[in-house]
Amino acid sequence: MLFIRHLAPFCLAVFFVLNTHHAQARLKIPFGNREVLQTAADLPDTDAYLLPDNKHYLDLGVLHEEYNIAYILPLWITKEPRLVGYDKQRATFYELTGEQLREILTENKLEEQKLLRLGFYTRYGGKLVALVILSLIIYGFLPSKPKDVTPQRV
């Protein structure tokens, strides 16, 4: 009975050790360049901004490319933001000429520089979080001071 009691945890531990490579293969953290498209300005739903499908309306979006980890940790901007036409329902964007863009901005009294501004987290937050994580990893590898042990007579 004692043998079986010790054999079960041992078999379970061997099973988990032998199957860890399967778990690692399934858990992939994506990283690399990705395009990010966000709504910059919601334009009025008028015939002037009606798309050719006659169902959706054009809005303004900001498109930029960033290098990030796991879609939530932007490390740096690889392509600066630019204004594009944006269809929210289909999540697609349209290139606008300089003349079209100026016309849309003046009609709706919008400022291009304000629309192109990226948030703090997108610009700098990812770098700060990555720095904190890297610091914690390095701190974990530093050797700790050994504790003084005083012998006691029992």
C-alpha positions as CSV (number, residue, x, y, z in Angstrom):
1,M,0.0,0.0,0.0
2,L,2.8,2.4,0.8
3,F,4.4,1.6,-2.6
4,I,1.2,2.6,-4.4
5,R,0.8,5.8,-2.4
6,H,4.3,6.9,-3.5
7,L,4.0,5.6,-7.1
8,A,0.9,7.7,-8.0
9,P,2.5,11.1,-7.5
10,F,5.7,9.9,-9.2
11,C,3.7,8.7,-12.3
12,L,1.8,12.0,-12.4
13,A,5.0,14.0,-12.2
14,V,6.6,11.9,-15.0
15,F,3.4,12.4,-17.1
16,F,3.5,16.2,-16.8
17,V,7.3,16.4,-17.5
18,L,6.9,14.3,-20.6
19,N,4.0,16.3,-21.9
20,T,5.3,19.8,-21.3
21,H,6.6,20.2,-24.9
22,H,3.0,20.0,-26.1
23,A,1.9,22.8,-23.9
24,Q,4.8,25.0,-25.0
25,A,3.9,24.4,-28.6
26,R,0.4,25.6,-28.1
27,L,1.3,28.7,-26.1
28,K,2.8,31.1,-28.7
29,I,3.1,34.8,-27.8
30,P,2.8,36.8,-31.0
31,F,5.2,39.7,-31.5
32,G,6.3,41.8,-34.5
33,N,5.0,44.6,-36.6
34,R,1.2,45.1,-36.9
35,E,-1.0,47.8,-38.3
36,V,-3.3,49.5,-35.9
37,L,-6.4,51.3,-37.1
38,Q,-8.5,53.5,-34.8
39,T,-11.4,55.9,-35.2
40,A,-10.1,59.5,-35.3
41,A,-13.4,61.4,-36.0
42,D,-17.0,60.2,-36.5
43,L,-18.2,62.1,-39.6
44,P,-21.9,62.8,-40.1
45,D,-23.9,60.2,-41.9
46,T,-24.7,62.2,-45.0
47,D,-24.7,61.4,-48.7
48,A,-21.3,63.0,-49.1
49,Y,-19.8,60.3,-46.9
50,L,-21.8,57.4,-48.2
51,L,-19.6,54.5,-49.4
52,P,-20.3,52.9,-52.8
53,D,-22.2,49.9,-51.3
54,N,-24.9,52.5,-50.1
55,K,-25.0,50.8,-46.7
56,H,-22.0,52.2,-44.8
57,Y,-20.7,55.7,-44.1
58,L,-17.1,56.9,-44.2
59,D,-15.4,58.1,-41.0
60,L,-11.8,59.3,-40.4
61,G,-9.3,56.8,-38.9
62,V,-5.7,56.9,-37.8
63,L,-3.5,54.2,-39.2
64,H,0.0,53.5,-37.8
65,E,2.3,50.5,-37.6
66,E,3.9,49.5,-34.4
67,Y,6.2,46.7,-33.1
68,N,4.4,45.0,-30.2
69,I,4.2,41.9,-28.1
70,A,1.0,40.0,-27.7
71,Y,-1.1,42.8,-29.2
72,I,-1.1,44.7,-25.9
73,L,2.5,45.9,-25.3
74,P,3.5,48.4,-28.0
75,L,7.3,48.8,-27.9
76,W,7.9,51.4,-30.7
77,I,6.2,53.0,-33.6
78,T,7.6,51.8,-37.0
79,K,5.4,54.0,-39.2
80,E,4.1,57.3,-38.0
81,P,0.3,57.8,-37.9
82,R,-1.6,59.1,-40.9
83,L,-5.3,59.9,-41.6
84,V,-7.3,57.5,-43.8
85,G,-11.0,56.9,-44.6
86,Y,-12.4,54.3,-42.2
87,D,-15.4,52.0,-42.4
88,K,-16.1,50.9,-38.8
89,Q,-18.6,48.2,-39.7
90,R,-16.2,46.3,-42.0
91,A,-13.0,47.4,-40.3
92,T,-11.5,48.6,-43.6
93,F,-9.7,51.7,-44.6
94,Y,-9.4,53.8,-47.7
95,E,-6.5,55.9,-48.9
96,L,-7.5,59.6,-49.3
97,T,-5.8,62.1,-51.4
98,G,-4.4,65.3,-49.9
99,E,-7.2,67.3,-51.5
100,Q,-10.0,65.0,-50.2
101,L,-8.5,65.0,-46.7
102,R,-8.2,68.8,-46.6
103,E,-11.8,69.1,-47.8
104,I,-13.1,66.7,-45.1
105,L,-11.1,68.5,-42.4
106,T,-12.3,72.0,-43.3
107,E,-16.0,70.9,-43.7
108,N,-16.0,69.3,-40.3
109,K,-13.7,71.9,-38.6
110,L,-11.2,69.3,-37.5
111,E,-7.5,69.8,-36.9
112,E,-5.1,67.2,-38.4
113,Q,-2.5,67.4,-35.7
114,K,-5.0,66.7,-32.9
115,L,-6.3,63.7,-34.8
116,L,-2.9,62.3,-35.4
117,R,-1.8,62.4,-31.8
118,L,-1.2,58.9,-30.3
119,G,-1.9,58.1,-26.6
120,F,0.8,58.0,-24.0
121,Y,0.6,54.2,-23.6
122,T,1.1,53.7,-27.3
123,R,4.1,56.0,-27.5
124,Y,5.8,55.3,-24.2
125,G,3.8,53.0,-21.9
126,G,5.0,49.7,-23.6
127,K,8.6,50.7,-23.2
128,L,8.0,51.4,-19.5
129,V,6.3,48.1,-18.9
130,A,9.0,46.2,-20.8
131,L,11.7,48.0,-18.7
132,V,9.9,47.0,-15.4
133,I,9.6,43.4,-16.6
134,L,13.2,43.3,-17.7
135,S,14.3,44.8,-14.3
136,L,12.4,42.2,-12.4
137,I,14.0,39.4,-14.4
138,I,17.5,40.8,-13.8
139,Y,16.7,41.3,-10.1
140,G,15.6,37.6,-9.9
141,F,19.0,36.4,-11.2
142,L,21.0,38.5,-8.8
143,P,22.4,36.3,-6.0
144,S,21.0,37.0,-2.6
145,K,23.0,37.5,0.6
146,P,23.3,34.2,2.5
147,K,21.5,34.2,5.8
148,D,23.6,33.9,9.0
149,V,22.9,30.6,10.6
150,T,23.9,30.2,14.2
151,P,24.2,26.6,15.5
152,Q,22.1,25.7,18.5
153,R,22.6,22.9,20.8
154,V,19.5,20.7,21.2
